[in-house]
Amino acid sequence: MNVLEIKDLMVFYENAVAINNLAITCRKGEITGLFGANSAGKSSLMYTISGIILDEQKKERMKGGQRITVLGEVLYNGENIIGMEPSQRARNGIVLCPERRRIFKESSVMENLRIGGILATRAQARETLAYVFDLFPVLKKLRKREGGFLSGGEQQMLAIGRALMAQPTLLLLDEPLLGLSPVIEEMLSAAISSINRETGISVLVAEQYARPILPIIHQGYVMENGGVVLEGTADVLMDNPDVKSAYFGM
């Protein structure tokens, strides 16, 4: 069963094409990888799935800026949500952990996590908080520290933890390994795999650096110029010479 199915998706910024006739599926309970270089369209796709693109449309329209056009279908559990507000998508379980973390730097770790859990019941928040601290023990030790004083890796743990507090059924991770050391990359990749395995949350992870992510995915897509140029299982992608050349330097 597909938790997410995207059909014939087109996204334009004025006359520039950001997403070009894209079609992907994410199966329920699996990790789907989305790989591509900068400007491949990964973040535009994440904004479209989460609904943030609708907020961007409104802002640009109000200030008389560039026109943003979105065409096609975004099916979530079989329902086309292309026009659904981002807040409603979040309530329905689509939660984005954005690129470059974007935590509240002047708020403590605990405050960031509580903000993430604003839509959760008390029981859900309590249970998820315990899970986040079990997944990332360092956050429990640093729970009173302001987010701006965390390392890059700790901030990314906090961003993922905050997203989990929102009770996702589809977790969108946009460049979670950006700018991190190889040790932290491996640790976060293992954490993403654990989240999927232990909670059953479906995950769509977009990443430029595929090496740590490829081994944990069930299905993957390679994007170029806003479209999919290659798709397959982790084994298929890892055995592809073009993928090896682009992402593994082989």
N, C-alpha and C positions, 0 to 999 in steps of 0.2 A: 504494500500500500504506500502511495506517495503522500507525504505530509505537505510537500511543496511541488508545484509544477508550473513552470514558466513557459509560455507559448508566444512566439512571434513578437517578442518584446523589443520596442524601439524607444530610445530616449535621445532627445535632441536638446542641445543648448544653443538656441538660435538655429543656425543652419549646420552646426557641428554635430556629428553623430557620436554619442557616447556609448550607446548600446545598439547593436546592429542585428536585428532579426534573431534574437537569442532565444534558445530553448534549452532548458535544463530541468531535471527532476531531482528531488531529494527524497529518498525513501525513509519512511518512519522508523525511528530507532537506530539510524545509521549516521556515520560521519561522511559528509560530502566535501570534497576539496575543490577549491577554485583557485587556479594558479595563473599568473601572468605578470608581466613587467609593469612598471609604473605607466599610467595612462591606458592600460588595457581595458578599463571599464569596471574593475572589481568593486570599487567604492560606490560608483554610480548604481551598480546592481544592488548592493547592500542597502543603499538609501531608498531604492525603489521597493525592495521587499519589505523593509521596515516602515515605509510610508513617509520617511523624512523628506523625500523628494517633493511631497505635496506641500510641506511647510516652505521649502525652498521656492517652489512655484509662487506661493502667496507673497513671500517677501520680495521677490523680483518684480512681481506685478505691482505691488504697492509703491515701490520706489522707481518704477518705470525702467527696470533693468532688462537683462536678457530674458527672452522667452524660453521657458522650459516646457517641452512637449513629451508626454508619455503615452505610448500606444501599446496595445497587446493585452495579454492576460497574465495575472499572477494568481494562481489557484492555491489556496491554503485549505487543506482537508476538503478539497473539491469545490470550494466557494471562491468565486472571483472577487478579490479584495482590492483591485486596482484603484478604486476610488475611496477606500476606507481610510479614515483618519488614523494617524500613527498611534494616538493614545488608545484607540479601540483595538488596534492590532496588538499592542502591548498587553492589554487586558485579555486578549484571546491567546496569548502565549508566544507571540513573536517578539523576541527581545534582542536588541543590537548591543554588542560590546564594541564601541567604535574604534577606529584607527587612532593611534596616539593617546590611548587610554582615556583622556578627558575626565579624569576624576575631579572631585571638588578639593582643590589643593589646600584651602584654608580650613577645611573640615577634617576631623579625625577619621581614622579608619572605621571606627564604630559608627560615626555619623554618616559616612559614605554608605556603609552597608544598610543602615536603617532607612536612608533615602531610597535605596534600591528596593527595599521591601515594603514600600508604602502601600502597595496594592495587595499585599499578602495578609492572610489572617494571622493572629498572634501565634497560633500553633504552627502554621507554615513558616513564619519568620523565625521562630525559636528553633525549629528542626533544621531549617536551611542554614541558619547561622552556625549551628554545631557542625553541619557538614562542611561549610566553607572553612572553618577553623581546623577541621580534621584534614581537609584537602591541602590547605596552606597554613601550616602551624605557625609560621613566622608572623602572620597577620594577627594571631591571638596575642602574641608577645608585644606587638606594636599597636594594639587596638586604640590606645589613647594618643598616638602620634598623628600629627597633621599630615595629610596626604602629600603635600609639597616637600616634605622632608624624607619621603621614602625613595629608595633607589628605583631605577627604571623597571627592574624585574618585579619589585614589590608593588609598584603602582599597577603593573599589568595583572598581578595576582588579585589586587583589590578591584580592578575593573571587571575581571571575570567573576569574582565573588559578588560584586554589586549586581551584575547581570543575573546571576543565579538567584539572588534574593527576590527578583521580580517574578519568579516562578515560570520560567520559560518552558514551552514544549518544543519550540524551535529556537535554538540559540545561534545567533549570527555573530561570528568572530571576524572582525575586519583587521587584517595584518597584526595578529596578536604577538608575533615574534619580532616586530620591527625594532631595530636598534639594540637588541639584547645579545648577551654573550652566548656562545655555543652551549655552555652548561645550563643556563637558564632556558634556552630554546628547548633543550632535551627535556628538562623538567616540566615545562609548560605543555609540551606535546604529550607527555605521559599523563599530565593532569587532565587534558582534554579527552584523552582516551578513557580515563577513569570516570569522568563525568558521564560520558555516553554509556559506558558499560554498567555503571552502578545505578544510574538514575533513569536510563532509557530516553533521555532527552536527545532529540534529533539535533545535529550540529551541521551548520554550513560554515566552513572556515575558508576565508580568502587570504592568500599568502603569496608574496613574491618569492620568498625563499622556501622552496619545496622540500629540501632534503629532510628536515625533521618531521614534516607533516605527512609526506607520502606514505610512510609505513603504517600510519594509524587510520587512514581513510578506507572506506568501503568502495566508494566511487569518486572519480575525479574528472574535472574539466580543465582544459587549458584555453585561456582567452588571449586573443590578439585583436587589437583595433575594434573592441566592443563586441566581438563575436566568438563563438566556440570553434576552435580549429582542431581539437582532439579531445576524446573522452574515453573512459574505460576504467577498469578496476585498478587498484594500486599496482598489481603485478604487471598489467598491460602497460601502464604509463611508465613504470620503472624500467621496463624492457624496451621502451621506444628509444631509438638512437637520438631523435631530435630532443626529447625530454632530457636524456642524459647529457647532451651537449649544452642545452640551455640552462639546466638547473643543477647539474652535478659536475660540469667541467670535464666531461669524459668524451 
